[in-house]
């Protein structure tokens, strides 16, 4: 399913973003925004992985044993 949203951009930011489209890096402004959001999510998830690996090495890892524990952990740590 695809949702449509309207986004406001300062004119200079829109102009610079349009340059990526004009140069062929993205097919459209929507493609640029989708890709940018995906990359932000990937960075967020990679940070979570890196933090987890660090916690494991430092002996600070937490073992979550139920869906409720996972939900509570996420609610507490993802804000």
Secondary structure by P-SEA (a helix, b strand, c coil): cbbbbbbbbcaaaaaaaaaaaaacccccaaaaaaaaaaaaaaaaaaaaaaaaaaaaaaccbbbbccaaaaaaaaaaccc
